[in-house]
Amino acid sequence: MEAPKLEGVIGLEIHVQITSLKTKLFCNCSADYRSAPPNTHVCPVCLGLPGALPVVNQEAIEKAIQVCLALNGKVASKVRFDRKHYFYPDLPKNYQITQYLEPICVDGWVELETGNGIKRVRIRRINLEEDPGRIVYPGGSPANSPYVLIDYNRSGIALLEIVTEPDMTTPEEAYLFLEKLRSILEHLGVCDCGLEGAMRVDANVSIRGGERVEVKNIGSLSEVRRALAYELTRQRDFVLKGLKVKRETRHWDPVRKVTLPARIKETEEDYRYMPDPNLPPIPVGSELVEKLRQALPELPDARMKRLAKQYSIPLNVARVLVTRKVLADFFEDAARMYTRDYKRMANYLVNDLLNWLKDEDLRGLYRKVLPEHLAKVMELLDKGVISIRQAKEMAEYIAKQGKDPEALIKELGYERITDKSLLKRIVEEVFHENPKAVRDALENPKAVNFLVGMVMRKTRGRADPAITRRLIEEKLQHLRTKNK
Ligand SMILES: [Zn+2]
């Protein structure tokens, strides 16, 4: 019998807020809960007061259908809502309106480019549902807080719950999936996933054949890799020691970088799902679906291929550009201002500028760094005003401080030295310090390059090469006539 390989099995459950909506899912309250004072964007519907009746936000349904189509799913013929009952302070009605019996979307898929070729991750279902209120722990965590605060501004925000099949086997694949999903949602204009709490990830993790552990509370994409790697290692250790992994829910602790058992919910809860009698099913016509399909924008895969072709850049660079909509937009905006060498520009953006935009959400793009800055660096390189090394050094100042490249030339002392008397003095020094090189240069014109190089080194590359060369030639000629 073959030894077990202890392969990981990962399924994801992603909650995505439809941040493009102005209002909540079932009432007219503003959906902007982040900037408003707590409990100001509320009404009887989202506070769950008796007798309040929900009205579905039609735009939310249309956005959900577009997400379904972009993820290659089948759109339900009716939008139906169910009640999921549980008792918790973030839920004023004591039930959440969600979709259980018939999700708005089933059977989708996303293709990933992994190290081992194309991999398809299936989407089991997408539910449209409402976000609960936001619980704030004044002490930072439940254990350190004698009481909690609740902000119902978030209560009723439209949410998509996207559930995958357990098709991923490594943390890297899970990361690639989420990265692709995020880019698709950004291109659809559904979610500004960089906003705090706009994309939340739970994962089901197991070693093939073993019990499943649900890891909750993974806050960011970079944390996903860490959390899953930790959990898979923990479970493998168990199996290797001959122990059984317990079926449980665990929380990712981003500070200690471990998963910890959740104290609540050891068994499946009975949510007593039932169709919401206040929300009769809404038929979804095939014309509407067709109209929404026609209105789909260019999605990341198509955009990657177009960028590679239109700008003659390598496919792997185009792939990096489309991982974030803002990054691809930034490149295309700069490409309208600078057209000579797209490949060099794309590389500079991806390798140099990005290297200094440390935050995961690229908030610096368009806020600090502008497309003009990128285009200007390329022009300065073309004109020979700066060297490649200087362009690379500039990247840090442009990315972090939004400095204008032209202003940086002065600030960083990159200006060319064209002052003849100053250069003459430096040439004198170089001649004095390198008598052998001077003798060589008198015989062999090719050896002049060495002397030019020495002047460059003394001026940290700032000496004007043409003037420098002329001064050296003049001085050599002078020596020749003197020696005769
Ligand atoms: Zn409301």
Boltz pocket constraint, residues with backbone or C-beta under 6 A from the ligand:
constraints:
  - pocket:
      binder: B
      contacts: [[A, 24], [A, 27], [A, 28], [A, 29], [A, 41], [A, 42], [A, 43], [A, 44], [A, 45], [A, 46], [A, 47], [A, 155], [A, 156]]
      max_distance: 6.0
